[in-house]
Each structure stands twice: as structure tokens, then as C-alpha cells.
Amino acid sequence: MLAERLASNDQAKQAASSVQSLAMRIHQSTRQLLKQLRPHILDELGLEHAIRQLVQEMRFAEQGMTVRLNMGVNPQKLDDTTRVTLYRIVQELLNNICKHAKATRVHISLFPGSEMVLEVKDDGIGLPTDWRVRGQGLKGLSERVSALGGQLKMTSSTFQTGTRIIVNLPTKRSITSEKLGNIPR
């Protein structure tokens, strides 16, 4: 476009062509990053299937780990932010389990109620005592959950009985109910 509009100045045409090529690469990179931030499988097949695929991609079975999923979620009842957040939380926790836990069993439960409750348990070695200093991923999870008005609770044993993480996230319905409850009538 720009290269065609310029006069016959070869240097200007070449510069415009370079700028156009760079802009195309930036556009493609941005699209790829956005795709990574919001996995398309969530929209196409829903949260449960996306988590099942994540477990397969991480090759838990090949590492000798058994993963059990207990999902009581109707995907239509989750707003986009909650769905993406839950997926990213599970992704980070599974990544940590693969890297650090030395677990043989992982159990993931997700149930709706007045708020969404996610529980991820493993039978690994537990969290190190200095995880609050070193664990940037867990800090990020805690901040993300807090920003949505939720809570993240972690219990871990030094007796190698694993780690248990519970995330409570308000649903749109519970947020709306709380706000409506505070309106004077």
C-alpha cells in the first residue's frame, strides 16, 4: 500500500516495504500471543474438555501419574473471565506438580455453588518451606484470584502427604446477588 503510493524513489519504496513487512510480522505475533492467552479450545469445547486436553498434553500418564477429574460444571453458567482464569489456574498448578511434586496421583475437582470451588490435590512431597519467597507462579495465582474477589488456600505437609489447593471464585450470579443485597430498598 504505502510502497505503491510513493513516487519512484527506490529507497523510499524499499523502506516502506520493510515497514509493511514488519507490521505484518507484528500483527501475526500479536494474534499468536492472544491465541496463547485465550486458548480457543475453551470456546470450542468448554472448560472440562480443555482441562482434559491439558492433562494429555502434559503427559502425566507417561510420567507415572494418575490424574482424576471430577467436574460438576455447566460451562454455560461460567462467564469468560472465570472460565479462562480457572483454566490458567489449573494449568499453573499442573505445571508445578509436574516440575516439583514428585506425585503419583493428582485429583482435580471443580464444582459450582454460590461460588466456583476448584480443588487440586496431589500426593507429592509438599511445598518447600520457602515457597512464598521462591514461588512466583503461586504468587501470581493468588493475585489473580484476589483480583476477581476470590480466595486461594494452600495446605501442604512436610510428611510427604502432598499439597491441597482450594480456589473459591465468585460467579457473576453471586457477585450480582451481593451487590443487589447492599442496595437500600
Backbone as numpy.savetxt, mean C-alpha at the origin, in Angstrom:
# Nx Ny Nz CAx CAy CAz Cx Cy Cz
5.86 19.16 -33.38 5.04 20.35 -33.38 5.90 21.60 -33.38
6.63 21.79 -32.29 7.45 22.98 -32.15 8.53 23.01 -33.23
9.13 21.86 -33.49 10.19 21.79 -34.49 9.67 22.18 -35.86
8.44 21.84 -36.16 7.85 22.15 -37.46 7.55 23.64 -37.61
7.23 24.30 -36.51 6.86 25.72 -36.56 8.06 26.63 -36.75
9.22 26.17 -36.33 10.39 27.02 -36.42 10.83 27.17 -37.87
11.49 28.27 -38.13 12.00 28.52 -39.48 13.07 27.49 -39.82
13.80 27.73 -40.84 14.75 26.73 -41.34 16.03 26.65 -40.51
16.08 27.28 -39.40 17.27 27.23 -38.55 17.45 25.81 -38.03
18.47 25.13 -38.51 18.70 23.72 -38.17 18.96 23.51 -36.68
19.72 24.43 -36.07 20.00 24.28 -34.63 18.71 24.41 -33.82
17.88 25.34 -34.18 16.62 25.52 -33.46 15.72 24.30 -33.63
15.70 23.76 -34.85 14.90 22.56 -35.08 15.42 21.39 -34.25
16.72 21.25 -34.20 17.32 20.15 -33.43 17.02 20.32 -31.94
17.14 21.55 -31.44 16.86 21.81 -30.02 15.39 21.54 -29.71
14.51 21.98 -30.58 13.08 21.74 -30.37 12.76 20.26 -30.41
13.40 19.54 -31.28 13.19 18.10 -31.37 13.67 17.41 -30.09
14.80 17.87 -29.56 15.32 17.30 -28.30 14.37 17.57 -27.14
13.85 18.79 -27.09 12.90 19.15 -26.04 11.64 18.30 -26.15
11.16 18.12 -27.37 9.96 17.31 -27.58 10.20 15.86 -27.16
11.35 15.32 -27.50 11.69 13.95 -27.12 11.78 13.80 -25.61
12.41 14.78 -24.97 12.52 14.76 -23.51 11.14 14.84 -22.86
10.29 15.70 -23.39 8.94 15.83 -22.84 8.17 14.52 -22.95
8.33 13.82 -24.06 7.66 12.52 -24.24 8.17 11.51 -23.21
9.48 11.48 -22.98 10.04 10.54 -22.00 9.56 10.87 -20.59
9.50 12.15 -20.27 9.01 12.57 -18.95 7.55 12.15 -18.79
6.76 12.35 -19.81 5.35 11.97 -19.78 5.21 10.45 -19.55
5.98 9.66 -20.27 5.93 8.21 -20.12 6.38 7.78 -18.73
7.43 8.41 -18.21 7.91 8.09 -16.86 6.86 8.43 -15.81
6.22 9.57 -15.97 5.18 9.98 -15.03 4.02 9.00 -15.04
3.60 8.58 -16.22 2.52 7.59 -16.32 2.91 6.29 -15.63
4.15 5.86 -15.81 4.62 4.63 -15.18 4.63 4.76 -13.66
5.11 5.90 -13.16 5.11 6.13 -11.71 3.69 6.12 -11.14
2.78 6.78 -11.83 1.40 6.79 -11.36 0.80 5.40 -11.35
1.15 4.60 -12.34 0.66 3.22 -12.40 1.19 2.42 -11.21
2.46 2.68 -10.84 3.04 1.98 -9.70 2.41 2.43 -8.40
2.08 3.71 -8.28 1.46 4.21 -7.07 0.05 3.67 -6.88
-0.64 3.49 -7.96 -2.01 2.99 -7.90 -2.12 1.77 -8.80
-1.94 0.60 -8.22 -1.96 -0.62 -9.03 -3.30 -0.78 -9.74
-3.26 -1.01 -11.04 -4.49 -1.14 -11.83 -5.32 -2.35 -11.42
-4.67 -3.35 -10.84 -5.40 -4.56 -10.44 -6.46 -4.26 -9.37
-6.23 -3.21 -8.57 -7.23 -2.83 -7.57 -8.54 -2.44 -8.24
-8.44 -1.68 -9.31 -9.65 -1.25 -10.02 -10.27 -2.40 -10.81
-9.42 -3.22 -11.41 -9.92 -4.27 -12.29 -10.51 -5.45 -11.52
-9.83 -5.90 -10.47 -10.24 -7.14 -9.81 -10.52 -7.01 -8.32
-10.22 -5.86 -7.73 -10.53 -5.65 -6.33 -9.38 -5.94 -5.38
-9.59 -5.55 -4.13 -8.55 -5.63 -3.10 -8.12 -7.06 -2.81
-9.08 -7.95 -2.63 -8.72 -9.33 -2.27 -7.85 -9.97 -3.36
-8.26 -9.84 -4.60 -7.48 -10.44 -5.69 -6.10 -9.77 -5.80
-6.05 -8.47 -5.59 -4.77 -7.75 -5.65 -3.81 -8.26 -4.58
-4.33 -8.51 -3.38 -3.48 -9.03 -2.29 -3.06 -10.46 -2.61
-3.96 -11.27 -3.13 -3.59 -12.64 -3.51 -2.49 -12.63 -4.57
-2.60 -11.74 -5.54 -1.56 -11.65 -6.57 -0.24 -11.18 -5.97
-0.31 -10.25 -5.04 0.90 -9.77 -4.36 1.61 -10.92 -3.65
0.85 -11.76 -2.97 1.42 -12.93 -2.28 2.11 -13.84 -3.29
1.47 -14.07 -4.44 2.09 -14.91 -5.47 3.36 -14.29 -6.01
3.32 -12.98 -6.28 4.49 -12.30 -6.84 5.67 -12.32 -5.87
5.39 -12.30 -4.58 6.46 -12.28 -3.58 7.00 -13.68 -3.31
6.39 -14.70 -3.91 6.87 -16.07 -3.87 7.04 -16.62 -2.44
6.04 -16.42 -1.62 6.07 -16.93 -0.25 6.21 -18.44 -0.22
5.45 -19.13 -1.05 5.48 -20.60 -1.06 6.88 -21.11 -1.37
7.56 -20.47 -2.31 8.93 -20.88 -2.66 9.91 -20.65 -1.51
9.56 -19.75 -0.60 10.41 -19.46 0.55 10.02 -20.31 1.76
9.08 -21.22 1.57 8.66 -22.09 2.65 7.67 -21.46 3.61
7.01 -20.39 3.19 6.03 -19.72 4.04 4.62 -20.01 3.54
3.73 -20.23 4.48 2.32 -20.40 4.17 1.61 -19.09 4.49
0.83 -18.59 3.55 0.08 -17.36 3.77 -1.40 -17.70 3.71
-2.12 -17.31 4.76 -3.57 -17.52 4.82 -4.26 -16.17 4.77
-5.23 -16.05 3.89 -6.01 -14.82 3.77 -7.42 -15.06 4.25
-7.92 -14.14 5.05 -9.29 -14.19 5.53 -9.88 -12.81 5.27
-10.57 -12.68 4.15 -11.04 -11.38 3.72 -12.56 -11.34 3.75
-13.11 -10.52 4.59 -14.56 -10.37 4.65 -14.98 -9.01 4.15
-14.38 -8.57 3.04 -14.59 -7.20 2.57 -15.41 -7.19 1.29
-16.41 -6.35 1.27 -17.15 -6.09 0.04 -16.45 -4.89 -0.61
-15.76 -5.11 -1.75 -14.96 -4.04 -2.35 -15.76 -2.79 -2.72
-17.04 -2.93 -2.97 -17.84 -1.77 -3.32 -18.01 -0.81 -2.14
-17.78 -1.31 -0.94 -17.98 -0.47 0.24 -16.73 0.32 0.61
-15.63 0.09 -0.11 -14.38 0.79 0.20 -14.18 1.95 -0.77
-13.84 3.10 -0.23 -13.49 4.21 -1.11 -12.06 3.99 -1.63
-11.70 4.71 -2.68 -10.39 4.53 -3.32 -9.23 4.71 -2.36
-9.28 5.75 -1.54 -8.17 6.03 -0.63 -7.96 4.88 0.34
-9.04 4.37 0.90 -8.94 3.26 1.85 -8.41 2.01 1.16
-8.91 1.74 -0.03 -8.50 0.54 -0.76 -7.00 0.58 -1.09
-6.53 1.70 -1.62 -5.11 1.83 -1.97 -4.25 1.78 -0.70
-4.71 2.44 0.35 -3.96 2.45 1.61 -3.84 1.05 2.18
-4.93 0.30 2.21 -4.87 -1.07 2.73 -3.93 -1.93 1.89
-3.99 -1.79 0.59 -3.10 -2.55 -0.29 -1.64 -2.21 0.01
-1.32 -0.93 0.11 0.07 -0.51 0.37 0.54 -0.96 1.75
-0.34 -0.95 2.73 0.03 -1.41 4.06 0.37 -2.90 4.01
-0.49 -3.69 3.39 -0.23 -5.13 3.28 1.07 -5.36 2.52
1.29 -4.60 1.45 2.51 -4.74 0.66 3.75 -4.48 1.51
3.74 -3.42 2.28 4.90 -3.08 3.13 5.12 -4.14 4.21
4.03 -4.58 4.84 4.16 -5.59 5.89 4.67 -6.91 5.33
4.16 -7.33 4.18 4.64 -8.58 3.57 6.11 -8.46 3.16
6.48 -7.30 2.67 7.88 -7.06 2.32 8.77 -7.20 3.56
8.34 -6.61 4.67 9.10 -6.71 5.92 9.19 -8.16 6.40
8.09 -8.89 6.29 8.09 -10.29 6.71 9.08 -11.09 5.88
9.06 -10.87 4.56 10.00 -11.58 3.67 11.45 -11.29 4.03
11.74 -10.02 4.29 13.12 -9.61 4.53 13.64 -9.96 5.91
12.78 -9.84 6.93 13.29 -9.85 8.30 12.73 -10.91 9.24
11.53 -11.40 9.02 10.82 -12.15 10.05 11.28 -13.59 10.25
11.80 -14.21 9.22 12.14 -15.64 9.28 10.92 -16.45 9.70
9.79 -16.08 9.13 8.52 -16.72 9.48 8.26 -17.93 8.59
7.39 -18.81 9.10 6.92 -19.93 8.28 5.43 -19.78 7.97
4.73 -18.98 8.80 3.30 -18.77 8.59 2.96 -17.29 8.70
2.07 -16.86 7.81 1.57 -15.48 7.81 0.06 -15.56 7.69
-0.64 -14.75 8.47 -2.10 -14.72 8.41 -2.54 -13.27 8.22
-3.33 -13.04 7.18 -3.84 -11.71 6.88 -5.36 -11.75 6.98
-5.93 -10.89 7.82 -7.38 -10.79 7.97 -7.80 -9.35 7.72
-8.92 -9.19 7.05 -9.46 -7.86 6.79 -10.97 -7.92 6.90
-11.51 -7.16 7.85 -12.96 -7.18 8.09 -13.51 -5.78 8.26
-14.67 -5.55 7.68 -15.34 -4.26 7.87 -16.15 -4.28 9.16
-16.43 -3.12 9.64 -17.29 -2.93 10.79 -17.56 -1.44 10.84
-17.56 -0.88 12.04 -17.67 0.57 12.10 -16.41 1.19 11.51
-15.35 0.39 11.41 -14.12 0.77 10.71 -13.50 -0.49 10.11
-12.62 -0.31 9.16 -11.93 -1.45 8.55 -10.85 -1.92 9.52
-10.78 -3.21 9.74 -9.77 -3.77 10.63 -8.91 -4.73 9.82
-7.63 -4.43 9.76 -6.65 -5.27 9.09 -5.73 -5.84 10.15
-5.55 -7.16 10.12 -4.62 -7.80 11.04 -3.64 -8.64 10.21
-2.36 -8.44 10.46 -1.32 -9.23 9.81 -0.46 -9.83 10.92
-0.40 -11.17 10.94 0.37 -11.89 11.97 1.37 -12.80 11.28
2.52 -12.97 11.94 3.48 -13.97 11.47 4.04 -14.70 12.68
4.70 -15.83 12.43 5.29 -16.61 13.51 6.82 -16.48 13.51
7.30 -15.34 13.05 8.74 -15.13 12.93 9.42 -14.73 14.22
10.55 -14.09 14.07 11.42 -13.77 15.21 11.01 -12.50 15.95
10.02 -11.80 15.47 9.58 -10.58 16.13 10.40 -9.38 15.67
10.01 -8.22 16.16 10.69 -6.98 15.80 11.92 -6.78 16.66
12.99 -6.21 16.10 14.14 -5.88 16.94 13.75 -4.76 17.91
14.45 -4.68 19.02 14.11 -3.67 20.03 14.28 -2.25 19.51
15.16 -2.06 18.54 15.39 -0.71 18.02 14.62 -0.43 16.72
13.52 -1.14 16.49 12.78 -0.97 15.24 12.27 0.45 15.06
11.96 1.14 16.17 11.44 2.51 16.05 12.49 3.46 15.47
13.75 3.16 15.70 14.84 3.98 15.18 15.14 3.60 13.73
15.16 2.31 13.44 15.58 1.83 12.12 14.43 1.65 11.14
13.24 1.38 11.62 12.14 0.96 10.76 11.42 2.09 10.05
11.99 2.61 8.98 11.36 3.70 8.24 10.04 3.27 7.60
9.97 2.04 7.13 8.73 1.56 6.52 7.58 1.53 7.52
7.86 1.06 8.73 6.82 1.01 9.76 6.42 2.41 10.20
7.40 3.32 10.28 7.07 4.71 10.62 6.16 5.31 9.56
6.50 5.06 8.30 5.68 5.57 7.20 4.26 5.02 7.25
4.13 3.73 7.57 2.80 3.13 7.70 2.00 3.81 8.80
2.65 4.00 9.94 1.98 4.63 11.07 1.52 6.04 10.71
2.36 6.78 10.01 1.99 8.14 9.61 0.84 8.13 8.62
0.87 7.20 7.67 -0.19 7.10 6.66 -1.53 6.77 7.32
-1.51 5.83 8.26 -2.73 5.43 8.96 -3.25 6.59 9.80
-2.36 7.28 10.51 -2.75 8.44 11.33 -3.38 9.53 10.49
-2.80 9.78 9.31 -3.32 10.83 8.44 -4.75 10.55 8.01
-5.14 9.28 7.98 -6.51 8.92 7.62 -7.41 8.77 8.84
-6.90 9.14 10.02 -7.71 9.06 11.23 -7.76 7.68 11.84
-6.83 6.82 11.45 -6.82 5.45 11.96 -5.77 5.22 13.03
-5.66 3.97 13.43 -4.68 3.57 14.44 -3.93 2.34 13.96
-2.65 2.28 14.32 -1.83 1.12 14.03 -1.25 0.63 15.35
-1.47 -0.65 15.65 -0.95 -1.24 16.90 -0.04 -2.40 16.54
1.11 -2.45 17.18 2.06 -3.54 16.93 2.38 -4.24 18.23
2.36 -5.56 18.18 2.85 -6.35 19.30 3.86 -7.33 18.74
4.92 -7.49 19.48 5.98 -8.39 19.04 6.60 -9.01 20.27
7.01 -10.24 20.13 7.57 -10.97 21.25 9.04 -11.26 21.00
9.82 -11.13 22.04 11.23 -11.50 21.93 11.40 -13.01 22.09
10.30 -13.72 22.29 10.35 -15.18 22.45 10.02 -15.89 21.15
10.25 -15.24 20.03 10.06 -15.79 18.69 8.65 -16.32 18.45
7.68 -15.58 18.95 6.29 -15.95 18.64 5.72 -15.01 17.59
6.57 -14.23 16.98 6.15 -13.42 15.84 5.71 -12.03 16.17
5.11 -11.43 15.16 4.65 -10.05 15.24 3.19 -10.01 14.82
2.45 -9.13 15.46 1.03 -8.94 15.14 0.80 -7.45 14.96
0.27 -7.08 13.82 -0.01 -5.68 13.53 -1.49 -5.55 13.21
-2.14 -4.62 13.90 -3.56 -4.36 13.68 -3.71 -2.91 13.24
-4.42 -2.73 12.14 -4.69 -1.40 11.62 -6.20 -1.19 11.62
-6.63 -0.11 12.23 -8.04 0.28 12.21 -8.14 1.55 11.37
-8.92 1.50 10.31 -9.12 2.67 9.45 -10.59 3.02 9.41
-10.92 4.29 9.64 -12.33 4.66 9.53 -12.79 4.53 8.08
-14.02 4.12 7.92 -14.60 4.06 6.58 -15.28 5.40 6.32
-15.65 5.65 5.08 -16.37 6.90 4.79 -17.65 6.98 5.61
-18.30 5.82 5.76 -19.56 5.78 6.50 -19.32 6.17 7.97
-18.24 5.64 8.59 -18.02 5.96 10.00 -17.58 7.41 10.17
-16.82 7.94 9.21 -16.42 9.35 9.28 -17.65 10.23 9.16
-18.52 9.92 8.22 -19.74 10.69 8.02 -20.61 10.63 9.26
-20.74 9.45 9.85 -21.56 9.30 11.06 -21.00 10.13 12.20
-19.68 10.13 12.36 -19.08 10.92 13.43 -19.35 12.39 13.21
-19.16 12.87 11.97 -19.38 14.28 11.69 -20.85 14.64 11.89
-21.75 13.78 11.45 -23.17 14.06 11.61 -23.56 14.06 13.08
-22.90 13.20 13.86 -23.20 13.13 15.28 -22.80 14.40 16.03
-21.84 15.14 15.48 -21.37 16.36 16.13 -22.14 17.61 15.68
-23.06 17.45 14.75 -23.82 18.60 14.27 -24.96 18.86 15.24
-25.04 20.09 15.77 -26.16 20.41 16.67 -27.48 20.36 15.91
-28.48 19.83 16.57 -29.81 19.72 15.91 -30.79 20.65 16.56
